[in-house]
């Protein structure tokens, strides 16, 4: 039998060892985090919901080949509810509180006021990026007619689309961004890797509106991501993002595309 009498219980070598970067538990945790990020990336949920709609004869296009307003509104709202529920579930499974991750410790009203102020900043960023692209890299302006403008053919549809850009654009996308950054920060390479990967995916999701719009949107994603990381609350990014989208619609309705 080994003689343990000479061992000092204070010896650091006897302390339980934390999982190393390559330990099985660490690899499993990273794999789970990656799967959660992929599931919450919009594409799986929207594809599944869209396929379900198709089975029931709910088509994304009108007989004239334009995007269907009822389809876009319904898909966006259902996907928003499903995605937020999925994020809350994943946080709960890991013993995390959604309130802590998404709202932090800052007063909600104060964050909302800050978000309103940031709306002007996002407009300046968007205008500056698009103007620079069209001046120096005009080839990226490869979509003359934004297909989303077809969703605002009349005031009724414009109001419905405004609901979509606030709920699905502002609320869903910023909650989604916060969750993705939270997972990257803990398990997938750090916050800046999350900023780059998440913003690139965010911009790619807007390629339908043109490569220039995708670049501008990606850079705005970087901005909103940094705001979240600095303040640990999604409120200011949600208000800023929603305000930016609403002002874009107002600009289109008042002065045209």
C-alpha positions as CSV (number, residue, x, y, z in Angstrom):
1,X,0.0,0.0,0.0
2,X,1.4,3.4,-0.9
3,X,2.6,5.6,2.0
4,X,0.6,8.9,2.1
5,X,1.9,10.0,5.4
6,X,4.5,12.4,4.0
7,X,2.1,14.3,1.7
8,X,1.2,17.9,2.6
9,X,-2.5,18.5,1.9
10,X,-1.6,22.1,1.0
11,X,0.6,20.9,-1.9
12,X,-0.8,22.6,-5.1
13,X,-0.1,19.4,-7.0
14,X,-2.9,17.7,-5.0
15,X,-5.5,20.2,-6.0
16,X,-8.2,19.1,-8.5
17,X,-7.2,20.1,-12.0
18,X,-9.5,22.4,-14.1
19,X,-10.3,21.2,-17.6
20,X,-7.6,22.1,-20.0
21,X,-8.2,23.6,-23.4
22,X,-8.0,20.1,-25.0
23,X,-9.8,18.1,-22.3
24,X,-12.8,16.1,-23.3
25,X,-15.2,18.2,-21.3
26,X,-13.9,21.4,-22.8
27,X,-14.2,20.0,-26.3
28,X,-17.8,18.9,-25.6
29,X,-18.7,22.3,-24.3
30,X,-17.2,24.0,-27.3
31,X,-19.1,21.7,-29.6
32,X,-22.4,22.3,-27.9
33,X,-21.8,26.1,-28.0
34,X,-21.0,25.9,-31.7
35,X,-24.2,23.9,-32.4
36,X,-26.2,26.4,-30.4
37,X,-24.8,29.3,-32.4
38,X,-25.5,27.5,-35.7
39,X,-29.1,26.7,-34.6
40,X,-29.6,30.4,-33.6
41,X,-28.1,31.8,-36.8
42,X,-31.6,32.3,-38.4
43,X,-31.0,30.0,-41.4
44,X,-32.1,26.7,-39.7
45,X,-35.2,28.2,-38.1
46,X,-36.3,30.2,-41.1
47,X,-35.7,27.3,-43.4
48,X,-37.7,24.9,-41.2
49,X,-40.6,27.4,-40.7
50,X,-40.6,28.3,-44.4
51,X,-40.7,24.6,-45.4
52,X,-43.7,24.2,-43.0
53,X,-45.5,27.1,-44.6
54,X,-44.9,25.6,-48.1
55,X,-46.4,22.3,-47.0
56,X,-49.6,24.2,-46.1
57,X,-49.6,26.1,-49.4
58,X,-48.4,29.5,-47.9
59,X,-46.1,30.8,-50.8
60,X,-43.4,33.4,-50.4
61,X,-44.2,35.1,-53.7
62,X,-47.3,36.6,-55.3
63,X,-48.5,35.4,-58.7
64,X,-46.7,38.5,-60.1
65,X,-43.4,37.2,-58.7
66,X,-43.1,39.7,-55.9
67,X,-42.5,39.0,-52.2
68,X,-45.7,38.3,-50.4
69,X,-46.3,40.8,-47.5
70,X,-48.4,38.3,-45.4
71,X,-45.7,35.6,-45.9
72,X,-42.8,37.9,-44.9
73,X,-44.6,39.3,-41.9
74,X,-45.8,35.9,-40.6
75,X,-42.4,34.2,-41.2
76,X,-40.6,37.1,-39.5
77,X,-42.8,37.2,-36.4
78,X,-43.0,33.4,-36.0
79,X,-39.2,33.0,-36.4
80,X,-38.6,35.8,-33.9
81,X,-40.7,34.1,-31.3
82,X,-39.1,30.7,-32.0
83,X,-35.6,32.0,-32.0
84,X,-35.9,34.0,-28.8
85,X,-37.5,31.0,-27.1
86,X,-34.6,28.8,-28.3
87,X,-32.0,31.3,-26.9
88,X,-33.8,31.4,-23.5
89,X,-33.9,27.6,-23.5
90,X,-30.2,27.2,-24.2
91,X,-29.3,29.7,-21.5
92,X,-31.5,28.0,-19.0
93,X,-30.0,24.6,-19.8
94,X,-26.6,26.0,-19.0
95,X,-27.8,27.5,-15.7
96,X,-27.7,31.0,-17.1
97,X,-30.4,33.6,-16.7
98,X,-31.6,35.3,-19.8
99,X,-32.0,38.6,-17.9
100,X,-28.4,38.6,-16.8
101,X,-27.1,37.9,-20.3
102,X,-29.4,40.2,-22.2
103,X,-30.2,43.0,-19.9
104,X,-27.3,43.1,-17.5
105,X,-27.4,45.6,-14.6
106,X,-28.1,48.8,-16.3
107,X,-31.5,50.6,-16.1
108,X,-33.7,49.8,-19.1
109,X,-35.0,53.3,-19.6
110,X,-31.5,54.8,-19.5
111,X,-30.3,52.3,-22.0
112,X,-33.3,53.1,-24.2
113,X,-32.5,56.8,-24.2
114,X,-28.9,56.0,-25.0
115,X,-30.1,53.8,-27.9
116,X,-32.1,56.7,-29.3
117,X,-28.9,58.9,-29.3
118,X,-27.0,56.1,-31.1
119,X,-29.6,56.0,-33.9
120,X,-28.1,59.2,-35.3
121,X,-24.6,57.6,-35.2
122,X,-25.8,54.5,-37.1
123,X,-27.4,56.7,-39.8
124,X,-24.1,58.5,-40.2
125,X,-22.2,55.2,-40.4
126,X,-24.6,53.8,-42.9
127,X,-24.6,56.9,-45.2
128,X,-20.8,57.2,-45.0
129,X,-20.2,53.6,-45.9
130,X,-22.7,53.5,-48.8
131,X,-21.4,56.8,-50.2
132,X,-17.8,55.6,-50.0
133,X,-18.6,52.3,-51.7
134,X,-20.5,54.0,-54.5
135,X,-17.6,56.4,-55.0
136,X,-14.7,54.1,-54.8
137,X,-16.1,50.6,-55.4
138,X,-19.2,51.2,-57.5
139,X,-19.3,47.6,-58.7
140,X,-20.6,46.6,-55.3
141,X,-23.8,48.5,-56.0
142,X,-25.1,45.5,-57.9
143,X,-28.8,45.7,-57.0
144,X,-30.7,48.7,-58.5
145,X,-34.1,47.8,-57.1
146,X,-34.2,46.7,-53.5
147,X,-36.8,43.8,-53.5
148,X,-37.8,44.7,-50.0
149,X,-39.3,48.0,-51.4
150,X,-42.0,45.8,-53.0
151,X,-43.3,45.2,-49.4
152,X,-44.2,48.9,-49.1
153,X,-46.5,49.3,-52.1
154,X,-49.2,51.0,-50.0
155,X,-49.4,52.6,-46.5
156,X,-51.0,49.5,-45.0
157,X,-48.2,47.2,-46.2
158,X,-45.6,49.9,-45.1
159,X,-46.9,49.8,-41.6
160,X,-46.8,46.0,-41.5
161,X,-43.2,46.1,-42.8
162,X,-42.3,48.6,-40.2
163,X,-43.5,46.2,-37.5
164,X,-41.3,43.5,-39.1
165,X,-38.1,45.7,-39.1
166,X,-38.7,46.6,-35.4
167,X,-39.6,43.1,-34.1
168,X,-37.5,40.9,-36.4
169,X,-34.9,43.5,-37.3
170,X,-34.3,45.3,-34.0
171,X,-35.4,42.9,-31.3
172,X,-34.6,39.5,-32.8
173,X,-31.3,40.4,-34.4
174,X,-29.9,42.1,-31.4
175,X,-30.9,39.4,-29.0
176,X,-29.4,36.9,-31.4
177,X,-26.2,39.0,-31.7
178,X,-25.9,39.2,-27.9
179,X,-26.3,35.4,-27.5
180,X,-23.8,34.6,-30.3
181,X,-21.2,37.0,-28.7
182,X,-21.9,35.5,-25.3
183,X,-21.1,32.0,-26.6
184,X,-18.0,33.1,-28.6
185,X,-16.7,35.0,-25.6
186,X,-16.9,32.0,-23.3
187,X,-16.2,29.0,-25.7
188,X,-15.4,29.9,-29.3
189,X,-12.3,32.0,-29.5
190,X,-13.3,35.3,-27.8
191,X,-15.4,38.3,-28.2
192,X,-13.5,39.7,-31.3
193,X,-13.8,36.5,-33.1
194,X,-17.5,36.6,-32.4
195,X,-17.7,40.2,-33.6
196,X,-16.0,39.3,-36.9
197,X,-17.9,36.1,-37.6
198,X,-21.3,37.4,-36.4
199,X,-21.0,40.6,-38.4
200,X,-19.9,38.8,-41.5
201,X,-22.9,36.5,-41.3
202,X,-25.2,39.5,-40.5
203,X,-24.0,41.3,-43.6
204,X,-24.3,38.2,-45.8
205,X,-27.9,37.9,-44.7
206,X,-28.6,41.2,-46.5
207,X,-27.0,40.3,-49.9
208,X,-30.5,40.3,-51.3
209,X,-30.4,44.1,-51.1
210,X,-27.0,44.3,-52.8
211,X,-23.3,43.8,-51.9
212,X,-23.0,47.4,-50.8
213,X,-25.9,47.1,-48.4
214,X,-24.4,43.8,-47.1
215,X,-21.0,45.6,-46.4
216,X,-22.8,48.5,-44.7
217,X,-25.0,46.2,-42.6
218,X,-22.0,44.1,-41.6
219,X,-20.2,47.2,-40.3
220,X,-23.3,48.3,-38.4
221,X,-23.3,44.8,-36.9
222,X,-19.8,45.5,-35.6
223,X,-20.9,48.8,-34.1
224,X,-24.0,47.2,-32.4
225,X,-21.9,44.3,-31.2
226,X,-19.4,46.6,-29.6
227,X,-22.2,48.5,-27.9
228,X,-23.5,45.3,-26.4
229,X,-20.1,44.1,-25.2
230,X,-19.4,47.5,-23.5
231,X,-22.8,47.8,-21.8
232,X,-23.8,44.2,-21.4
233,X,-27.4,45.1,-22.4
234,X,-29.3,44.6,-25.6
235,X,-31.6,47.5,-24.9
236,X,-29.5,50.3,-26.5
237,X,-28.7,48.2,-29.6
238,X,-32.4,47.2,-30.0
239,X,-33.5,50.8,-29.9
240,X,-30.8,52.0,-32.1
241,X,-31.3,49.2,-34.7
242,X,-35.0,49.6,-34.7
243,X,-34.8,53.4,-35.0
244,X,-32.3,53.0,-37.9
245,X,-34.7,50.7,-39.7
246,X,-37.7,52.9,-39.1
247,X,-35.9,56.0,-40.4
248,X,-34.9,54.1,-43.5
249,X,-38.5,53.2,-44.2
250,X,-39.6,56.8,-43.5
251,X,-37.0,58.1,-45.9
252,X,-38.2,55.8,-48.6
253,X,-41.8,56.7,-48.2
254,X,-41.2,60.4,-48.1
255,X,-38.5,60.9,-50.8
256,X,-38.4,57.6,-52.6
257,X,-35.6,55.0,-52.9
